[in-house]
Amino acid sequence: MKNITFKYGVDSITKQVEDGFTFGDLQESDSFQAALGFGDATKALVEGIEQDRGTVIPAGATVRLETAAKTKA
């Protein structure tokens, strides 16, 4: 288990998550979506750098979620 801080807009929470918890797990989590109020189209950043959904979130990280830009097909 590890502690991670998550931010979206002006809201912030610190949670304990499993060691293998990824950025994709965060973005797909109904409980995190409800707690912070974000939707499906988000990107996760650590120190301003966008993170791949399959990357494990490091212990003690502060993850900022931002609304992802919509693209036309």
N, C-alpha and C positions, 0 to 999 in steps of 0.2 A: 504494500500500500504506500501511496505517496500523496503529498499535498500539492495542489495546483490551484492557482488563482485564475478565474475566468472573468473577462470583462466584455460587456456589450453595451454600447452607448454610455450612459452614466451609471449603469448597474454593474455590480461586481460581487462575486461569491468565491469563497475558498472552500474546496471540497477535497476529500480524500478519495482517491480512485485506485483501481488495480494497477499493478506494475506494467502490464501490457496495453494500457489504455491509449488509443491512438487519436489523432485529430479527427479522423472520420467517425470514430465512436462518439466523440463529443458532438460533432455536427448532426449526427443522427439520433442523439439521445432525446427522448420526449421529456424527461425530467429536467434536463438542462435548458431545453427550448422553453418549457413552461416557467422555469425560475428566472431566466434572463429575458424572455420575450422575443427571441429571434425566430426567423422562419427557416425554410429549407435552403434558400439561396444565400449561403454565407461563405466567407473564406476565413481561415484561421491564420493569425500572424503572431510571431514571437519576435520581439525587438524590431518590429516593422517589416519582417521578412515573411512572405507567404509560405505556409507549410503544406506539404503533401499530405493527403488524407490518410495514407498508410503509415506515416511516421509515428512512432511512439512518442508521446509527450514526456519530456524529461521532468524529473522530480524538481519541485520548487519553481517551475516555470510560471510566467504570467502570460496567458493566452488572451489576445484581443480578437474578438469576432467582429467582422464587418460584413455588411451586405455586399454580396458580389454583384458586379455589373452584369446586366442582362445582355446577351448577344443575339443577333439575328442569324437565322439559319440560311 
